[in-house]
Amino acid sequence: MKIRARFFTPLLFIVLIVTTKPATAAPIQSAGQQPAWQPWSAAVFEQAKRENKLILLNLEAVWCHWCHVMDQKTYADAKVNAYLAKHYISVKVDHDANPALANRYRAYGWPATIFLSADGTDIVKRAGYISPGAFLRLLTAIVADPSPENTSPTSINGSSPRLADPGDAPLSAAQREYLGEQHRQASAANGGLDIAMKFLDRDSVEYSLFLGTRGELPEQRRALTTLDAALALEDPAWGGFYQYSTQGDWQHPHFEKIMRTQTRYLSVYALAWRLTGDAHYQQAAGRTHRYLNRFLRGDNGAYFVSQDADLIQGQKAADYFALGDNERMVLGIPRIDRNQYSRENAQVAIALQGLYRATGNRQALDDARRAAHWILNNRQRDGGGFRHDTEDGAGQPFLADTLYPAIAFLRLYQATAERQWLHHAMAATDFIRRQFATASGALTASIQAGVPLQPTRDLEENIELTRHAILLAHYSGHSRFRELAKSGLAFLANYSKQRPLLTEPGILLAADEYERDPTHVVIVGSKQNEHAQKLFSASLALPAEYFRLEWFDRSEGPLYHHDIEYPLLDKPAAFVCTNGRCSVPLFNAAHLGDVAALLGPAL
């Protein structure tokens, strides 16, 4: 979860809802009279223009309690329906099914109620539940004066000023100091960020761990404080993590389990285990893996989207979640959103690859491979990209549905040395270059014909893409991926100047990785050789996160980026290289960690 100052207050409206047993999540049936809901499409804008009407966009979350309350009360109100029919085109969209709209209006929380003109101009945006009377007054006021409210934009769009070439120093010293100070100031004494909602922010913890490996003990303590405190959000009966806690502490959880939350916690705790050796972190990651496989995995090996918070829709479930496993199962389980999207399955594969690196758990690697193969077999589109669902939402590809598979494929190449994964990673990233990349950051979706809203640029996705492109450039040796990273850093540097950020250490991580080489380990020897296999496994467990690991088996031909000539040896060996220096051949796996530590920082 990326942190922006405008992001927090609307999230206070989020509450999850469920039915008593798993079921496909969308569409949700609403009781009583409802507006004549239409799907999001170019035809909506054409109709609005033709009939001289405004557009109401009801952007809901499947698991959102207040979305259902609004359906049952506000949108079932006869006066509201009559006024909507006369003056508006009513559109309802599940935000999980349309990542482009979700990113555009994420700052407004769910339900996000957006009013637009026929030319795509945002007029009014509201977050959370609105009662029938208040909603009718709002509808009437907008018709009387449809001029846009003076609100800050949700993201940098195509009208942004030209961005400077980041060159060899993507962030100025002043920007680094500002972002570093923001990171420090945003941290709370009881862990997490210094806000009312408590959750584990992945990039903040990773950045603190990174600084800790460089000897900054306050940063190490900051990371460990958050890691320890966030364990309070783990479900004690089933494993997996609740989304967040309110009231400024870790003791008031909202019980929804979103896949995004599960994969981030799993990744961070696996990383923390590799860096600290604390068994509590390893165990938390393992329990999350088991939770995913028990509750959020389908018979086809692919993963679902979320598990809701309430056993009975609209009723708080704290008493239910205080029960043990057997008592809960007697009552039933909260509703599962059984949609299977490329984005979520790739995020699972990324997290499980991290768990495999940390623990050597083959089941984690097998599950990661299975999710990745499912994406390739069921969501692939021409040109190397991937669909969101069986069809793209609103007929357009979304960045996240190709970005996260690209990252997953590169991580699988790192974990297995199977060259097919590197080829898939390059093909997916080339699709991103063609479809989404611009001189000022990557778009969240391709331009949708006939829809006047231009795609936005999401900060989180651009951080993820930039870091991925930096590492892929090292693995592939292709300058086009370095150029993609350079344009991403230009966007990030510009964003940090233009937008108030509570904290965004992901920008600092990207800038650091752009300016130095990753720790590079190459195993030279046959993949059938047991000693070579041990060297590879030991290398995989090294604490480096910014890491290029390869296996040079001469029977397969040169590495894709064969930038070093390795001597012919009579037995397998490892070579550790970073920042222009390489080790002598290492034949003992126990020596790898010592040499890597001497050559560069752990992350």
N, C-alpha and C positions, 0 to 999 in steps of 0.2 A: 504494500500500500504506500503510494507516494504522498507526501505530506505537503499540503498547501494551506495557507491560513484560511482561505475561504471555504475549506472542505469540511470543517468540523461540525458547525452548528446544524447543518441539514441532516447529518447522519444521526442526530438524536431522534429523528423521526422514524428510524428503521426499527422494525420489530418483525420477527419471522412468524409465518403461519403454516399450519399443516393440516392434513387430513389424518385419519386414524391408521392408514396403511399406505405402502408405497403405491404411487400411481404416476402416470405421465403428467408432467407439470402444466403444460400449456395446451390449449387455452383453458383458463379458469372460468368456470361457469358462474355467473352472478344471478342471484335471485331477483325477481321482480323486473319491471320495465328497465330497459337500458337504452342509451343512445344508439343510433345506427352506426356502430363502430366500423371503420374501414381500416385496411392495412396501410402501412406507409408505402407510398409509391408516387411516381410523377403524376399519376391521374388525379391525386388529391389536389395538387396545386392548379392543375388545369380546371378542375371542377370549381375550386374556390374562385378562380378568376372569372370563369364563365357565369357563375351565380352571384358574384359580388359578395362573397362570404369570407369570414375569417376561418382560421384553422385552429382547432384545439388538439394538442398532442398530449395524451395521457400515457406517460412513460412509466410503466410499473415494473416491479420486481415480483417474480412468481411467489417468493417467500415473504412478501411484505404485508404485515398485518394491516397497516393503515391503508394500503391499496384496496384491500378487501372491504374494509369499513367504508371507504369512499364509494366503492361499487354498490354496497348494500344500502347505503343511506343517500349519499349525494347524487350519484348517477341513476338511482332508482326513483328520485323525486320527480313527480309529474311536471311541476313548473320548470325545473331545470331542463328536463327533456324537451319540453315544448320550446323553450328559448333557444336551446342548442339547435334544434331542427330548423328553426327560422333563420338563425344568423351564423351558424358555424358548420364546418365539416369536421366531424369527430373521428379522431384516429387513436387507436390503442396499440401500443407496442410493448412486448416483453423485452426489458433491457438486456437480458442474457442472450436473446436471439438476435440482437442488433448492436454489436459492440461500437459501431460508429456513433450512433445516437447516445449510447450509454456514456461514452467518453465525452461527448459534446456537452452533456447536461449532468454529468456525475456530481458536480459541485452543488446541485440543487437537491440531492437526496431523492428518496423514493417514497411515495409517488412524486414524480416531477410533472408538474402541470405547466405546459408551455403553450403560449398563444402566439401564432404566427400570422403574418399577412400572406396574401397569395404570391407575393414575390420572394417569400422566404425570410423576411425580416422578423427577428424576435421582437415581440411587443411586450409581453409580460411573462415572467417566470415565477413560479411558486413551488415551495416544497412542503410535503406533508399533507395531512388531512385538512380538508376545508369543508365546513358544514354546509348543508343545502342552502340556508339563507345567505351565508357569507359568499358562497359560490355564485348564487344568482346575482347578488349585488356586483360581484366582480365581473361577471359576464356582461351585465348591463353597462357598467362603466367603460369597459373596453370597447364596446360597440359605439358608445357615445364619443369616445376619444381614443382611437386606435394608434396614437403616436407611441413610439417605443419608450419604455422606461430608460432612464439614464443609469445603466448598470455596467459594471466592468465586464469585459469579455471573458468567456470561459477558457479560451486558449488563444495562442498566437495563430493567426490565420494567414491566408495568402497575401494580405496587405501589409505584412510585416516589412520593416525596412531591410535593405540589403545587408546581409551578414558578412562580417569580415572573415577572411581566410584565417583559420586558427594557426596555420603554420606549425612550428615546433613547440609553441607555448599556447595551448588552447585556452587557458584561463590566465588572466593577469594575476599578479601577486595580490592585488587588492581584492579581486574576486575570491581567490583562495582563502584569504583571511576572513572575508565576510562569510563565506559558506562554512568555514571551520568554526567561526564564532557562533553562527546560527545553530550548528550541530551541538555545540557545548551548551548554549543557552536553552535549547529545546529539551534537554534531558532533565528528568525529574529524579529527585533523591530516592524515590521508591521504585525506580525503574520505568522504562518506557518514556514517552514524551510528556512534557509538562502541560497536559491538557486533561479535560474531564474524562475522556475515553482512554482506557488502557488497553494496549495491544502491543504485539511485538512487531516493530517496524524493521523489516529485513535489512534494508540498506544501512540504517543507522547502526544496527548491531554488527553487521559485516565490517563497516568502516571502523568502528571502535575496536573490533578484533584485529583488523589490519594494523591500526596504530599500536595496538598492544604488542604485536609481534615485533615492532620496531622499538620496543622498550618504553612506551608511554603507559605507565602503570595506571594513571587515572582513567585512561580510555579502556584499559582491560577491565578495571573494576566496574566501569559504566556498563560494559557489555554483559559481564557476569551478573550484575544486579538485575538487569532486565531479563536475562535468560532464566534466572532463578524465580523471579517474581511471576513471569508469564506461565510457569508451570501450574499456577493456580487456575488457569483457564483450560486446563486439560480435563476432559470428561473422565472421572475416576472409574466409571464402569466400563465404558466402551473404548476409551482412547479417542484420539482426535481432539481438536481444539475448538472451543467456542470463539465467536468472532471478536468480541471485545467485552470489556467491563466498563461500567459507568461509575459516576460519583468520585472520580479521581483515585480509585483504588482498584485492586484486582479481585474483589470479593463480590461484585454485582454483575455477573456475566449475562450477556444475551446469548441464548443457547443455540442459535443457528450455527450450522457447520457448512461453510462455503468452501468449495474446492480450492479457491485461491488462497484462503487462510491455511488449509491443510498443507498444501504444497510448500508454502513459504515457511511455516513452522518446521516442517520436516527437513527442509533444506538447511535452515539455520541451525537446528539442533544437531544435525549430522556434521556440519562444519565445526560447530563448537566442540563436538566430541573429538574430531580429528586434531583440533588445536590444543585442547586442554586435557583430554583423557578422562574427563569426568563422566562416569558411567551413567549418571542421571540423565544426561543429554542423549546418550546413545539409546537408553531405554525409552525415552519420550519419543524419539524418532521411530523406533521400532514399533511402539504401540500405535502410532499414527498410521504407519504402513498397514498394520493388521486391521485397523478400523476401516481404512479405505477398501481393503479387499473384502471385508465382511459386509459393509453396508453400501458402498458407492461403486462397486464394480459389477458390470453385467456379465451374463453367461458368455458373451462374445469376447471377454477380456478387456473391453473398453470401459471407461469410467464415466459416472454420472456427474451432475453439476453441484448438487447441494442436498443437505438434509435440513428440514425446517425445525423451528424451535418448539412449536406447540404440538401436543398430541391431538388436541381438539382445536379447530380453527378459532382464533381469537381469544383463547383462554390461556392465561399464563401457566407455565409448566415447571416452575421451580420444584414443586413437590415431586413431580414425575422424575426429574433429573437427580433428585436426592436418593432415588431408589437404586438398588443393585440391578445387575443384568437380568436375572431371572424374573424379578418383580416387574421390570419394564416390559419384558417380552410377553408376559401374561396380558398386559394392557394393550400391547401393540407398539409399533414404532412410528415416530414422526415421518411425515410424508417426504419421499425422495423425488427430487426433480430428475427424471430418468432420461432427459435429453443427453446426447453424447456429442460434444463439440470438439473440433480440432484443438482449439486453444487449451481447454482444460486437460485433455489427454496428453498433450505435449508438456504441460506444466507438471503433470504427474511423472512423466518419463524423466524430466530434468531432475525432479526431487529424488526419485528413486536411484538415479545414477549417482547422485551425491551420497545417498545412503550406502550404496554398494562401495563407493570409494572409502567411506568411513569404516565400514564393518566387514567388508568382504562377503556380505550376505548374497548368495547367488539368486535367491528368490527375488530380491529387489531388482537385480539386473534382468532376470527373466521377465519380470512384470514390466519393466521399462521397455524392453525390446518388444514385448507383446503390444503395448500401447502404441509404440511408434509404428509397428507393422500395420496395426489397425488403421492408423491415420493414412498410411500409404495406400492401403487396399481399399479404403472406403471414402476418403475425402480428397483424393488427389485430383487436381484439375490440370489442364494442358499448360505447359510452360514451367512446371516446377512448383507452382503454388498449391494451396489447399482451400477447400470450401469450409464454411463454418459448420454447416449441417449437411444433410443430403443435398440441399440446395442452399445457395447463398441467400442470406436475409436481404430482402429488398433488391435482389438481383445484382449485388455488388460484392466483390471480395473484400475482406477485412484484413488489415495488416496483422493483427494478433494471431490469426489463424494460419499464417505462414511464418511469422517471426518466431513463435515459440516452437513449432516443429523444427525450424532451422537450428535453433539453439539446442534442442533435444538431440538432433542428429549429430551435431558436432560433439556434444558431450558423450554420445554413445561411441563415436570414433575414439575419443579419448579413453573410454573405459574398456574398449574391446580390441582396438587396432584393426577393426574390420573396415576395409577401405570403402565399402558401399556407403557407409554412413557419411563419410566426408563428401562423396559425390552428391548425396542427397542434400547435405547442408549447403553446398555451393549452388546447386540448382535452385533451392528455395530462396537463398539470399539474392541470386540474380533475378528471380521473379520480383522480389521486393524492390530491387533497384529499378526495374522497368515499370512497375505498377504504382509504387508509393513514394519513392525517393524524390525529393526536390532539392534545390539549392539551399533551402531554409528548413530542413527537417522533413521527416517522413510523415505522410498523411495517414490517418487512421483507417481510411477506406479509399477505394478508387472513386473517381467522380461518377456520380449516378446521373445518367442521362435524364433530362427533364426535371430534375429536382434542383431548385435554385440554391439550396444550402450547400456551400462548399465544405468538403471534409476538413476537419480540424487536425491539429498536430498535438498529440498527447505527450506530456513530459515523460511519464513512466515508460511508454513504449519506445520513445527515442533514446532514453538511457539504455534500455535493454538492447536495442538494435545497435547502438554505438559500441557498447562493450562486446557484443557478439562479433561485429564486423572487425574490430581490432584483433581479436583472437583468430578469427578465420583468415585474416590477411597473413598472419604468421604461419598457420597451418598450410595454407594454399600457396603462399608466395605471390598472390595476385594483387597488383596495385589497385585494381578497381575496388576491392574491399577496403583497402586503406583510404581511398578517396571517399567511400561511403561513410566511414568512420569520421573522417575530417569534416564532412558537411554536417554530420550529426553533432559533433562537438561545437561547431559554429552555432548551431541552433541552441544547444544547451547553454553556451556562454551568453548568448543574447537573451535567452529566457531568464537566466539568473539576474540579469540587469533590469528586466522589464517587469518581473512579477514578484510580489511579496511572498517569500517562502518562509514557512516556519522552520523547515530544515529539508535539505535535499543532498545528503552525502553521496548519493548515487552519481551526481555530477563530478564530485571529487574523485570517486573511484574510477570513473571513465577517463578523466583527465590524467590520472596517474598511470593507468594502463596504456594510454596512448603514447606516453613519453618514455616508456621503458620496455624492454623485451620481457616476455614471460620466462619463468623458470622452464628450461627445456631439457627434457630427459629422453634419450633414445636408447632403446634396447637393441643390440645388434646380435642376431642369432636366429636360429630356426624357431618358428612358432610351435614346432613339435618337440622341442628340447625342454626337458623338465626344469633345468637350471634357468633357462631364459624365461620360462613362465614364472618362476619364483622372483626373478629380477623385476619383471613387469608388475606383478602383484605388489611387491614392495614399493615400487615407484608410484603406483596408483594411490597408495596410502599416505604419501608425503603430504605435509600440511599445506602446500601451495595451492591456492585457489586460482590465481592467474597462472595458468599451467599449460604447457605444450608437451604432451607425452606421446611418443610414437614408437613403433616397433619395426625395425628394419630387418626383414627376412629377405635375403638376397634372391630367394626363389620367386618372390613376387615382383621383382624389379625395384627401381629406385623409389624412394618416398616421393610423394607428390611435390613437396618443397624440399628438395634434396640439397640443402644449402651447406652441408658439411660432408667431407669425404672421410669415411671411417675405415680404419685399417683392417686388413684381413687378420683374424685371430683364430687360434685353435679351439677356443671355447667362447660361449656367450659372454657379453660384457655390457655394462651400462655406461653411458656418457652423460654427464650433467653439464649443461652450458647455460649461461645467462649473462647478459650485459657484456657480450664480446669475449667471455672467458669460458673455457671448457676444462673439464677434469681429465685426468688420465683414465684409462679403462678401469672400471670398477667390476670386480668379479664377485664380491661379497655383498649381498643385499643389505647387510647390517650397516655398511658404510655409506649408503645412499643419503640418508638423512643428514649425516654430519657434513658431507660435501655440499649438499644443497643449501644448508644453513650458512655455510661459509661464503657461498657465491651470491646470495641475495636474500631479501626479505621473504618471509613465509607466504605471504599472500601476493 
